[in-house]
Amino acid sequence: MTLVIIPRMSEKSFAAASQENGVYTFVVPKSTNKHDVKTFVEKLYEVTVTNVNISILKGKTKRFNQKRGRASVGTRQNVKKAYVTLKSGDKIAVFNPEAVEEPKKGKK
């Protein structure tokens, strides 16, 4: 089974990953379960996963204006997120701000 997980890059997820608890957040497909996420993260990042929690975030209903002033209602997509807790001492470089190099500024 091919699985694609996307690291959730937000201020809240960076804060959770950088603190002592080591919780990393990923956006996963709706058909995955905890066991799939655990094995995939362990193989991809070569870390030891101790716990996986999954939540489904319901899409918000939003109003937007179309041409001629008519308001339409749309719904954002539902998102399934996985909160992965690693063994103490393990880190994922994507979430570690010290490991990510800043791009070098060139002359304009």
Steps between C-alpha positions, in 0.01 A plus 500: 500500500637837400446764764556873471520704818559873513658672802263761642695827505334732749612693806313262728662189348849655516444585867384145581798349318759727656389447859591203718199288392612455135159484331506538120193572287436355152214527252409147390254348250153421630543125448804457729502371857739532794699189414565618143617841621729348764676261262533763227650767730741248653624388157513846340668697781680210679358583844309308767132590530343453844147632441272606213177698538275578206236769464272606217457873458165581339508753216361843575208649313602823334307770315652680206375751249478419134451741213204737517498495880347157551619315808577130472569246770782249475659246730869436550628144490520280808858440621630196687796575726734261680680605819813285529694479828862389475730334750694754705815601318361435149432799275375558148715750308203656316363641825834587658577866424871457583538222241336693217739730319385845407529589131795718417416849384652591168556833339206652319 
